[in-house]
Amino acid sequence: MWMRIWEGLWEGHRGKTLGVLAGSALGLIYLFFGLWRMLIFVLIVYTGYYIGKKMDRGEPVFPAEDTWRWLMDKWRLFR
């Protein structure tokens, strides 16, 4: 039963699954050594999920082009 669940997650949501697993692993490492344990753990897991979701959709993780255009539009006012 668990194998079918993992196979379904792997086939349908590979990026999200990898993101949550990587975030959980990093979160557990931080959980043993840091302060603000629960909040940081949740933040790291959510970040992994978010990056994995972007990868599943084929979107860039950090939209550098859009950010660059937005910054240039903002700075154009000062010219």
PDB file of N, CA, C and O in Angstrom, chain B, residues numbered from 101:
ATOM      1  N   MET B 101       0.821  -1.190   0.000  1.00  0.00           N
ATOM      2  CA  MET B 101       0.000   0.000   0.000  1.00  0.00           C
ATOM      3  C   MET B 101       0.873   1.264   0.000  1.00  0.00           C
ATOM      4  O   MET B 101       0.622   2.189  -0.773  1.00  0.00           O
ATOM      5  N   TRP B 102       1.875   1.304   0.848  1.00  0.00           N
ATOM      6  CA  TRP B 102       2.722   2.489   0.915  1.00  0.00           C
ATOM      7  C   TRP B 102       3.513   2.691  -0.372  1.00  0.00           C
ATOM      8  O   TRP B 102       3.778   3.824  -0.776  1.00  0.00           O
ATOM      9  N   MET B 103       3.889   1.576  -1.018  1.00  0.00           N
ATOM     10  CA  MET B 103       4.628   1.688  -2.276  1.00  0.00           C
ATOM     11  C   MET B 103       3.774   2.362  -3.351  1.00  0.00           C
ATOM     12  O   MET B 103       4.285   3.168  -4.128  1.00  0.00           O
ATOM     13  N   ARG B 104       2.483   2.040  -3.403  1.00  0.00           N
ATOM     14  CA  ARG B 104       1.604   2.665  -4.395  1.00  0.00           C
ATOM     15  C   ARG B 104       1.465   4.162  -4.123  1.00  0.00           C
ATOM     16  O   ARG B 104       1.419   4.967  -5.052  1.00  0.00           O
ATOM     17  N   ILE B 105       1.398   4.521  -2.862  1.00  0.00           N
ATOM     18  CA  ILE B 105       1.294   5.944  -2.520  1.00  0.00           C
ATOM     19  C   ILE B 105       2.548   6.682  -2.968  1.00  0.00           C
ATOM     20  O   ILE B 105       2.467   7.739  -3.595  1.00  0.00           O
ATOM     21  N   TRP B 106       3.716   6.112  -2.639  1.00  0.00           N
ATOM     22  CA  TRP B 106       4.977   6.758  -3.029  1.00  0.00           C
ATOM     23  C   TRP B 106       5.125   6.818  -4.544  1.00  0.00           C
ATOM     24  O   TRP B 106       5.585   7.826  -5.082  1.00  0.00           O
ATOM     25  N   GLU B 107       4.739   5.745  -5.240  1.00  0.00           N
ATOM     26  CA  GLU B 107       4.828   5.752  -6.703  1.00  0.00           C
ATOM     27  C   GLU B 107       3.904   6.810  -7.296  1.00  0.00           C
ATOM     28  O   GLU B 107       4.273   7.497  -8.249  1.00  0.00           O
ATOM     29  N   GLY B 108       2.710   6.939  -6.736  1.00  0.00           N
ATOM     30  CA  GLY B 108       1.780   7.968  -7.207  1.00  0.00           C
ATOM     31  C   GLY B 108       2.323   9.371  -6.978  1.00  0.00           C
ATOM     32  O   GLY B 108       2.216  10.240  -7.844  1.00  0.00           O
ATOM     33  N   LEU B 109       2.902   9.581  -5.808  1.00  0.00           N
ATOM     34  CA  LEU B 109       3.504  10.887  -5.524  1.00  0.00           C
ATOM     35  C   LEU B 109       4.685  11.153  -6.452  1.00  0.00           C
ATOM     36  O   LEU B 109       4.848  12.262  -6.959  1.00  0.00           O
ATOM     37  N   TRP B 110       5.505  10.129  -6.669  1.00  0.00           N
ATOM     38  CA  TRP B 110       6.698  10.298  -7.492  1.00  0.00           C
ATOM     39  C   TRP B 110       6.325  10.590  -8.944  1.00  0.00           C
ATOM     40  O   TRP B 110       6.945  11.437  -9.586  1.00  0.00           O
ATOM     41  N   GLU B 111       5.323   9.897  -9.458  1.00  0.00           N
ATOM     42  CA  GLU B 111       4.928  10.090 -10.854  1.00  0.00           C
ATOM     43  C   GLU B 111       4.188  11.411 -11.066  1.00  0.00           C
ATOM     44  O   GLU B 111       4.424  12.103 -12.056  1.00  0.00           O
ATOM     45  N   GLY B 112       3.315  11.753 -10.159  1.00  0.00           N
ATOM     46  CA  GLY B 112       2.484  12.935 -10.358  1.00  0.00           C
ATOM     47  C   GLY B 112       3.059  14.228  -9.829  1.00  0.00           C
ATOM     48  O   GLY B 112       2.767  15.301 -10.358  1.00  0.00           O
ATOM     49  N   HIS B 113       3.873  14.141  -8.789  1.00  0.00           N
ATOM     50  CA  HIS B 113       4.357  15.345  -8.114  1.00  0.00           C
ATOM     51  C   HIS B 113       5.821  15.167  -7.721  1.00  0.00           C
ATOM     52  O   HIS B 113       6.166  15.302  -6.547  1.00  0.00           O
ATOM     53  N   ARG B 114       6.665  14.871  -8.670  1.00  0.00           N
ATOM     54  CA  ARG B 114       8.064  14.584  -8.393  1.00  0.00           C
ATOM     55  C   ARG B 114       8.781  15.764  -7.728  1.00  0.00           C
ATOM     56  O   ARG B 114       9.489  15.578  -6.739  1.00  0.00           O
ATOM     57  N   GLY B 115       8.603  16.959  -8.259  1.00  0.00           N
ATOM     58  CA  GLY B 115       9.281  18.132  -7.703  1.00  0.00           C
ATOM     59  C   GLY B 115       8.828  18.451  -6.292  1.00  0.00           C
ATOM     60  O   GLY B 115       9.645  18.744  -5.419  1.00  0.00           O
ATOM     61  N   LYS B 116       7.515  18.391  -6.072  1.00  0.00           N
ATOM     62  CA  LYS B 116       6.989  18.677  -4.734  1.00  0.00           C
ATOM     63  C   LYS B 116       7.473  17.632  -3.738  1.00  0.00           C
ATOM     64  O   LYS B 116       7.830  17.960  -2.607  1.00  0.00           O
ATOM     65  N   THR B 117       7.482  16.359  -4.170  1.00  0.00           N
ATOM     66  CA  THR B 117       7.929  15.290  -3.279  1.00  0.00           C
ATOM     67  C   THR B 117       9.392  15.477  -2.914  1.00  0.00           C
ATOM     68  O   THR B 117       9.761  15.377  -1.744  1.00  0.00           O
ATOM     69  N   LEU B 118      10.228  15.748  -3.912  1.00  0.00           N
ATOM     70  CA  LEU B 118      11.649  15.989  -3.631  1.00  0.00           C
ATOM     71  C   LEU B 118      11.839  17.236  -2.767  1.00  0.00           C
ATOM     72  O   LEU B 118      12.676  17.250  -1.864  1.00  0.00           O
ATOM     73  N   GLY B 119      11.067  18.270  -3.043  1.00  0.00           N
ATOM     74  CA  GLY B 119      11.173  19.498  -2.263  1.00  0.00           C
ATOM     75  C   GLY B 119      10.808  19.297  -0.809  1.00  0.00           C
ATOM     76  O   GLY B 119      11.494  19.795   0.083  1.00  0.00           O
ATOM     77  N   VAL B 120       9.729  18.568  -0.565  1.00  0.00           N
ATOM     78  CA  VAL B 120       9.309  18.321   0.816  1.00  0.00           C
ATOM     79  C   VAL B 120      10.304  17.409   1.521  1.00  0.00           C
ATOM     80  O   VAL B 120      10.615  17.621   2.693  1.00  0.00           O
ATOM     81  N   LEU B 121      10.809  16.392   0.817  1.00  0.00           N
ATOM     82  CA  LEU B 121      11.793  15.503   1.432  1.00  0.00           C
ATOM     83  C   LEU B 121      13.090  16.250   1.757  1.00  0.00           C
ATOM     84  O   LEU B 121      13.648  16.087   2.842  1.00  0.00           O
ATOM     85  N   ALA B 122      13.562  17.063   0.820  1.00  0.00           N
ATOM     86  CA  ALA B 122      14.775  17.835   1.069  1.00  0.00           C
ATOM     87  C   ALA B 122      14.536  18.856   2.180  1.00  0.00           C
ATOM     88  O   ALA B 122      15.381  19.034   3.057  1.00  0.00           O
ATOM     89  N   GLY B 123      13.396  19.517   2.141  1.00  0.00           N
ATOM     90  CA  GLY B 123      13.076  20.482   3.197  1.00  0.00           C
ATOM     91  C   GLY B 123      12.946  19.825   4.553  1.00  0.00           C
ATOM     92  O   GLY B 123      13.377  20.382   5.563  1.00  0.00           O
ATOM     93  N   SER B 124      12.345  18.623   4.584  1.00  0.00           N
ATOM     94  CA  SER B 124      12.218  17.899   5.852  1.00  0.00           C
ATOM     95  C   SER B 124      13.583  17.485   6.388  1.00  0.00           C
ATOM     96  O   SER B 124      13.841  17.587   7.587  1.00  0.00           O
ATOM     97  N   ALA B 125      14.458  17.017   5.494  1.00  0.00           N
ATOM     98  CA  ALA B 125      15.802  16.622   5.935  1.00  0.00           C
ATOM     99  C   ALA B 125      16.563  17.824   6.484  1.00  0.00           C
ATOM    100  O   ALA B 125      17.169  17.738   7.552  1.00  0.00           O
ATOM    101  N   LEU B 126      16.537  18.940   5.764  1.00  0.00           N
ATOM    102  CA  LEU B 126      17.216  20.141   6.259  1.00  0.00           C
ATOM    103  C   LEU B 126      16.552  20.668   7.522  1.00  0.00           C
ATOM    104  O   LEU B 126      17.225  21.141   8.438  1.00  0.00           O
ATOM    105  N   GLY B 127      15.238  20.586   7.564  1.00  0.00           N
ATOM    106  CA  GLY B 127      14.515  21.026   8.753  1.00  0.00           C
ATOM    107  C   GLY B 127      14.854  20.193   9.977  1.00  0.00           C
ATOM    108  O   GLY B 127      15.005  20.729  11.075  1.00  0.00           O
ATOM    109  N   LEU B 128      14.974  18.876   9.791  1.00  0.00           N
ATOM    110  CA  LEU B 128      15.342  18.010  10.917  1.00  0.00           C
ATOM    111  C   LEU B 128      16.753  18.311  11.413  1.00  0.00           C
ATOM    112  O   LEU B 128      17.011  18.297  12.616  1.00  0.00           O
ATOM    113  N   ILE B 129      17.656  18.581  10.486  1.00  0.00           N
ATOM    114  CA  ILE B 129      19.012  18.955  10.896  1.00  0.00           C
ATOM    115  C   ILE B 129      18.964  20.231  11.730  1.00  0.00           C
ATOM    116  O   ILE B 129      19.594  20.312  12.785  1.00  0.00           O
ATOM    117  N   TYR B 130      18.217  21.225  11.257  1.00  0.00           N
ATOM    118  CA  TYR B 130      18.106  22.477  12.006  1.00  0.00           C
ATOM    119  C   TYR B 130      17.383  22.270  13.335  1.00  0.00           C
ATOM    120  O   TYR B 130      17.693  22.930  14.326  1.00  0.00           O
ATOM    121  N   LEU B 131      16.421  21.354  13.351  1.00  0.00           N
ATOM    122  CA  LEU B 131      15.636  21.096  14.551  1.00  0.00           C
ATOM    123  C   LEU B 131      16.513  20.631  15.706  1.00  0.00           C
ATOM    124  O   LEU B 131      16.241  20.955  16.862  1.00  0.00           O
ATOM    125  N   PHE B 132      17.547  19.885  15.407  1.00  0.00           N
ATOM    126  CA  PHE B 132      18.425  19.379  16.459  1.00  0.00           C
ATOM    127  C   PHE B 132      19.421  20.416  16.946  1.00  0.00           C
ATOM    128  O   PHE B 132      19.922  20.301  18.064  1.00  0.00           O
ATOM    129  N   PHE B 133      19.722  21.424  16.140  1.00  0.00           N
ATOM    130  CA  PHE B 133      20.804  22.338  16.490  1.00  0.00           C
ATOM    131  C   PHE B 133      20.383  23.787  16.704  1.00  0.00           C
ATOM    132  O   PHE B 133      21.233  24.599  17.069  1.00  0.00           O
ATOM    133  N   GLY B 134      19.131  24.155  16.499  1.00  0.00           N
ATOM    134  CA  GLY B 134      18.814  25.576  16.503  1.00  0.00           C
ATOM    135  C   GLY B 134      17.711  25.989  17.451  1.00  0.00           C
ATOM    136  O   GLY B 134      17.107  25.174  18.149  1.00  0.00           O
ATOM    137  N   LEU B 135      17.475  27.288  17.446  1.00  0.00           N
ATOM    138  CA  LEU B 135      16.389  27.896  18.188  1.00  0.00           C
ATOM    139  C   LEU B 135      15.178  28.071  17.272  1.00  0.00           C
ATOM    140  O   LEU B 135      15.264  27.822  16.069  1.00  0.00           O
ATOM    141  N   TRP B 136      14.091  28.483  17.821  1.00  0.00           N
ATOM    142  CA  TRP B 136      12.871  28.730  17.073  1.00  0.00           C
ATOM    143  C   TRP B 136      12.535  27.509  16.228  1.00  0.00           C
ATOM    144  O   TRP B 136      12.200  27.625  15.049  1.00  0.00           O
ATOM    145  N   ARG B 137      12.628  26.386  16.825  1.00  0.00           N
ATOM    146  CA  ARG B 137      12.610  25.107  16.113  1.00  0.00           C
ATOM    147  C   ARG B 137      11.403  24.914  15.222  1.00  0.00           C
ATOM    148  O   ARG B 137      11.557  24.642  14.031  1.00  0.00           O
ATOM    149  N   MET B 138      10.254  25.043  15.743  1.00  0.00           N
ATOM    150  CA  MET B 138       9.075  24.712  14.957  1.00  0.00           C
ATOM    151  C   MET B 138       8.859  25.688  13.810  1.00  0.00           C
ATOM    152  O   MET B 138       8.531  25.261  12.703  1.00  0.00           O
ATOM    153  N   LEU B 139       9.032  26.983  14.042  1.00  0.00           N
ATOM    154  CA  LEU B 139       8.788  27.964  12.988  1.00  0.00           C
ATOM    155  C   LEU B 139       9.782  27.820  11.851  1.00  0.00           C
ATOM    156  O   LEU B 139       9.399  27.870  10.682  1.00  0.00           O
ATOM    157  N   ILE B 140      11.031  27.645  12.176  1.00  0.00           N
ATOM    158  CA  ILE B 140      12.047  27.485  11.140  1.00  0.00           C
ATOM    159  C   ILE B 140      11.827  26.184  10.382  1.00  0.00           C
ATOM    160  O   ILE B 140      11.983  26.148   9.162  1.00  0.00           O
ATOM    161  N   PHE B 141      11.468  25.116  11.087  1.00  0.00           N
ATOM    162  CA  PHE B 141      11.206  23.831  10.436  1.00  0.00           C
ATOM    163  C   PHE B 141      10.079  23.970   9.419  1.00  0.00           C
ATOM    164  O   PHE B 141      10.202  23.492   8.291  1.00  0.00           O
ATOM    165  N   VAL B 142       8.993  24.610   9.801  1.00  0.00           N
ATOM    166  CA  VAL B 142       7.860  24.794   8.891  1.00  0.00           C
ATOM    167  C   VAL B 142       8.268  25.668   7.708  1.00  0.00           C
ATOM    168  O   VAL B 142       7.877  25.389   6.575  1.00  0.00           O
ATOM    169  N   LEU B 143       9.038  26.705   7.949  1.00  0.00           N
ATOM    170  CA  LEU B 143       9.487  27.576   6.871  1.00  0.00           C
ATOM    171  C   LEU B 143      10.349  26.813   5.864  1.00  0.00           C
ATOM    172  O   LEU B 143      10.189  26.980   4.655  1.00  0.00           O
ATOM    173  N   ILE B 144      11.257  25.981   6.358  1.00  0.00           N
ATOM    174  CA  ILE B 144      12.121  25.218   5.466  1.00  0.00           C
ATOM    175  C   ILE B 144      11.319  24.203   4.658  1.00  0.00           C
ATOM    176  O   ILE B 144      11.549  24.048   3.459  1.00  0.00           O
ATOM    177  N   VAL B 145      10.387  23.516   5.298  1.00  0.00           N
ATOM    178  CA  VAL B 145       9.565  22.534   4.576  1.00  0.00           C
ATOM    179  C   VAL B 145       8.700  23.238   3.537  1.00  0.00           C
ATOM    180  O   VAL B 145       8.567  22.747   2.416  1.00  0.00           O
ATOM    181  N   TYR B 146       8.116  24.368   3.886  1.00  0.00           N
ATOM    182  CA  TYR B 146       7.293  25.096   2.925  1.00  0.00           C
ATOM    183  C   TYR B 146       8.132  25.592   1.748  1.00  0.00           C
ATOM    184  O   TYR B 146       7.680  25.545   0.604  1.00  0.00           O
ATOM    185  N   THR B 147       9.338  26.063   2.015  1.00  0.00           N
ATOM    186  CA  THR B 147      10.215  26.514   0.940  1.00  0.00           C
ATOM    187  C   THR B 147      10.525  25.367  -0.017  1.00  0.00           C
ATOM    188  O   THR B 147      10.511  25.548  -1.234  1.00  0.00           O
ATOM    189  N   GLY B 148      10.804  24.188   0.533  1.00  0.00           N
ATOM    190  CA  GLY B 148      11.027  23.017  -0.308  1.00  0.00           C
ATOM    191  C   GLY B 148       9.808  22.676  -1.140  1.00  0.00           C
ATOM    192  O   GLY B 148       9.937  22.340  -2.317  1.00  0.00           O
ATOM    193  N   TYR B 149       8.637  22.757  -0.552  1.00  0.00           N
ATOM    194  CA  TYR B 149       7.391  22.496  -1.274  1.00  0.00           C
ATOM    195  C   TYR B 149       7.195  23.521  -2.391  1.00  0.00           C
ATOM    196  O   TYR B 149       6.827  23.157  -3.508  1.00  0.00           O
ATOM    197  N   TYR B 150       7.434  24.776  -2.101  1.00  0.00           N
ATOM    198  CA  TYR B 150       7.243  25.852  -3.074  1.00  0.00           C
ATOM    199  C   TYR B 150       8.176  25.673  -4.273  1.00  0.00           C
ATOM    200  O   TYR B 150       7.745  25.800  -5.419  1.00  0.00           O
ATOM    201  N   ILE B 151       9.439  25.383  -4.016  1.00  0.00           N
ATOM    202  CA  ILE B 151      10.405  25.169  -5.092  1.00  0.00           C
ATOM    203  C   ILE B 151      10.018  23.942  -5.903  1.00  0.00           C
ATOM    204  O   ILE B 151      10.088  23.963  -7.131  1.00  0.00           O
ATOM    205  N   GLY B 152       9.607  22.869  -5.222  1.00  0.00           N
ATOM    206  CA  GLY B 152       9.179  21.673  -5.928  1.00  0.00           C
ATOM    207  C   GLY B 152       7.952  21.907  -6.782  1.00  0.00           C
ATOM    208  O   GLY B 152       7.849  21.365  -7.882  1.00  0.00           O
ATOM    209  N   LYS B 153       7.017  22.709  -6.287  1.00  0.00           N
ATOM    210  CA  LYS B 153       5.817  23.035  -7.056  1.00  0.00           C
ATOM    211  C   LYS B 153       6.173  23.811  -8.318  1.00  0.00           C
ATOM    212  O   LYS B 153       5.607  23.570  -9.384  1.00  0.00           O
ATOM    213  N   LYS B 154       7.111  24.745  -8.191  1.00  0.00           N
ATOM    214  CA  LYS B 154       7.577  25.493  -9.359  1.00  0.00           C
ATOM    215  C   LYS B 154       8.219  24.556 -10.374  1.00  0.00           C
ATOM    216  O   LYS B 154       8.003  24.699 -11.578  1.00  0.00           O
ATOM    217  N   MET B 155       9.010  23.599  -9.892  1.00  0.00           N
ATOM    218  CA  MET B 155       9.664  22.649 -10.788  1.00  0.00           C
ATOM    219  C   MET B 155       8.634  21.777 -11.487  1.00  0.00           C
ATOM    220  O   MET B 155       8.777  21.499 -12.678  1.00  0.00           O
ATOM    221  N   ASP B 156       7.604  21.339 -10.784  1.00  0.00           N
ATOM    222  CA  ASP B 156       6.547  20.517 -11.391  1.00  0.00           C
ATOM    223  C   ASP B 156       5.840  21.260 -12.520  1.00  0.00           C
ATOM    224  O   ASP B 156       5.497  20.662 -13.540  1.00  0.00           O
ATOM    225  N   ARG B 157       5.627  22.538 -12.345  1.00  0.00           N
ATOM    226  CA  ARG B 157       4.930  23.332 -13.361  1.00  0.00           C
ATOM    227  C   ARG B 157       5.845  23.760 -14.501  1.00  0.00           C
ATOM    228  O   ARG B 157       5.373  24.290 -15.506  1.00  0.00           O
ATOM    229  N   GLY B 158       7.147  23.534 -14.355  1.00  0.00           N
ATOM    230  CA  GLY B 158       8.095  23.938 -15.388  1.00  0.00           C
ATOM    231  C   GLY B 158       8.427  25.412 -15.354  1.00  0.00           C
ATOM    232  O   GLY B 158       8.977  25.949 -16.315  1.00  0.00           O
ATOM    233  N   GLU B 159       8.098  26.071 -14.258  1.00  0.00           N
ATOM    234  CA  GLU B 159       8.387  27.495 -14.104  1.00  0.00           C
ATOM    235  C   GLU B 159       9.784  27.667 -13.515  1.00  0.00           C
ATOM    236  O   GLU B 159      10.274  26.780 -12.815  1.00  0.00           O
ATOM    237  N   PRO B 160      10.429  28.798 -13.791  1.00  0.00           N
ATOM    238  CA  PRO B 160      11.723  29.037 -13.147  1.00  0.00           C
ATOM    239  C   PRO B 160      11.513  29.256 -11.648  1.00  0.00           C
ATOM    240  O   PRO B 160      10.518  29.850 -11.231  1.00  0.00           O
ATOM    241  N   VAL B 161      12.455  28.773 -10.850  1.00  0.00           N
ATOM    242  CA  VAL B 161      12.338  28.908  -9.400  1.00  0.00           C
ATOM    243  C   VAL B 161      12.427  30.367  -9.002  1.00  0.00           C
ATOM    244  O   VAL B 161      11.662  30.830  -8.155  1.00  0.00           O
ATOM    245  N   PHE B 162      13.351  31.094  -9.601  1.00  0.00           N
ATOM    246  CA  PHE B 162      13.467  32.535  -9.377  1.00  0.00           C
ATOM    247  C   PHE B 162      13.344  33.221 -10.719  1.00  0.00           C
ATOM    248  O   PHE B 162      14.256  33.110 -11.537  1.00  0.00           O
ATOM    249  N   PRO B 163      12.251  33.930 -10.984  1.00  0.00           N
ATOM    250  CA  PRO B 163      12.050  34.554 -12.295  1.00  0.00           C
ATOM    251  C   PRO B 163      12.951  35.782 -12.457  1.00  0.00           C
ATOM    252  O   PRO B 163      12.518  36.914 -12.240  1.00  0.00           O
ATOM    253  N   ALA B 164      14.200  35.546 -12.838  1.00  0.00           N
ATOM    254  CA  ALA B 164      15.186  36.624 -12.924  1.00  0.00           C
ATOM    255  C   ALA B 164      14.805  37.671 -13.970  1.00  0.00           C
ATOM    256  O   ALA B 164      14.971  38.867 -13.732  1.00  0.00           O
ATOM    257  N   GLU B 165      14.294  37.236 -15.126  1.00  0.00           N
ATOM    258  CA  GLU B 165      13.939  38.192 -16.179  1.00  0.00           C
ATOM    259  C   GLU B 165      12.816  39.126 -15.744  1.00  0.00           C
ATOM    260  O   GLU B 165      12.893  40.339 -15.944  1.00  0.00           O
ATOM    261  N   ASP B 166      11.782  38.557 -15.153  1.00  0.00           N
ATOM    262  CA  ASP B 166      10.653  39.380 -14.694  1.00  0.00           C
ATOM    263  C   ASP B 166      11.098  40.341 -13.599  1.00  0.00           C
ATOM    264  O   ASP B 166      10.681  41.499 -13.573  1.00  0.00           O
ATOM    265  N   THR B 167      11.938  39.862 -12.706  1.00  0.00           N
ATOM    266  CA  THR B 167      12.439  40.715 -11.626  1.00  0.00           C
ATOM    267  C   THR B 167      13.286  41.849 -12.191  1.00  0.00           C
ATOM    268  O   THR B 167      13.168  42.993 -11.753  1.00  0.00           O
ATOM    269  N   TRP B 168      14.143  41.533 -13.167  1.00  0.00           N
ATOM    270  CA  TRP B 168      14.987  42.557 -13.785  1.00  0.00           C
ATOM    271  C   TRP B 168      14.131  43.627 -14.472  1.00  0.00           C
ATOM    272  O   TRP B 168      14.393  44.821 -14.327  1.00  0.00           O
ATOM    273  N   ARG B 169      13.112  43.198 -15.215  1.00  0.00           N
ATOM    274  CA  ARG B 169      12.219  44.166 -15.865  1.00  0.00           C
ATOM    275  C   ARG B 169      11.499  45.037 -14.845  1.00  0.00           C
ATOM    276  O   ARG B 169      11.364  46.246 -15.034  1.00  0.00           O
ATOM    277  N   TRP B 170      11.041  44.422 -13.773  1.00  0.00           N
ATOM    278  CA  TRP B 170      10.333  45.180 -12.736  1.00  0.00           C
ATOM    279  C   TRP B 170      11.261  46.228 -12.117  1.00  0.00           C
ATOM    280  O   TRP B 170      10.859  47.372 -11.904  1.00  0.00           O
ATOM    281  N   LEU B 171      12.507  45.829 -11.829  1.00  0.00           N
ATOM    282  CA  LEU B 171      13.465  46.774 -11.248  1.00  0.00           C
ATOM    283  C   LEU B 171      13.789  47.905 -12.218  1.00  0.00           C
ATOM    284  O   LEU B 171      13.888  49.062 -11.809  1.00  0.00           O
ATOM    285  N   MET B 172      13.955  47.582 -13.494  1.00  0.00           N
ATOM    286  CA  MET B 172      14.270  48.613 -14.476  1.00  0.00           C
ATOM    287  C   MET B 172      13.108  49.584 -14.649  1.00  0.00           C
ATOM    288  O   MET B 172      13.327  50.780 -14.842  1.00  0.00           O
ATOM    289  N   ASP B 173      11.882  49.088 -14.582  1.00  0.00           N
ATOM    290  CA  ASP B 173      10.730  49.977 -14.661  1.00  0.00           C
ATOM    291  C   ASP B 173      10.680  50.909 -13.464  1.00  0.00           C
ATOM    292  O   ASP B 173      10.323  52.079 -13.602  1.00  0.00           O
ATOM    293  N   LYS B 174      11.035  50.402 -12.291  1.00  0.00           N
ATOM    294  CA  LYS B 174      11.031  51.238 -11.095  1.00  0.00           C
ATOM    295  C   LYS B 174      12.122  52.293 -11.160  1.00  0.00           C
ATOM    296  O   LYS B 174      11.887  53.438 -10.773  1.00  0.00           O
ATOM    297  N   TRP B 175      13.313  51.936 -11.640  1.00  0.00           N
ATOM    298  CA  TRP B 175      14.432  52.869 -11.674  1.00  0.00           C
ATOM    299  C   TRP B 175      14.325  53.847 -12.823  1.00  0.00           C
ATOM    300  O   TRP B 175      14.977  54.891 -12.799  1.00  0.00           O
ATOM    301  N   ARG B 176      13.529  53.545 -13.821  1.00  0.00           N
ATOM    302  CA  ARG B 176      13.365  54.445 -14.964  1.00  0.00           C
ATOM    303  C   ARG B 176      12.777  55.784 -14.525  1.00  0.00           C
ATOM    304  O   ARG B 176      12.993  56.801 -15.185  1.00  0.00           O
ATOM    305  N   LEU B 177      12.049  55.793 -13.434  1.00  0.00           N
ATOM    306  CA  LEU B 177      11.458  57.037 -12.933  1.00  0.00           C
ATOM    307  C   LEU B 177      12.508  58.053 -12.529  1.00  0.00           C
ATOM    308  O   LEU B 177      12.232  59.253 -12.543  1.00  0.00           O
ATOM    309  N   PHE B 178      13.705  57.611 -12.168  1.00  0.00           N
ATOM    310  CA  PHE B 178      14.735  58.515 -11.670  1.00  0.00           C
ATOM    311  C   PHE B 178      15.642  59.046 -12.782  1.00  0.00           C
ATOM    312  O   PHE B 178      16.558  59.821 -12.509  1.00  0.00           O
ATOM    313  N   ARG B 179      15.404  58.647 -14.005  1.00  0.00           N
ATOM    314  CA  ARG B 179      16.251  59.124 -15.113  1.00  0.00           C
ATOM    315  C   ARG B 179      15.732  60.399 -15.685  1.00  0.00           C
ATOM    316  O   ARG B 179      16.320  60.939 -16.622  1.00  0.00           O
TER     317      ARG B 179
END
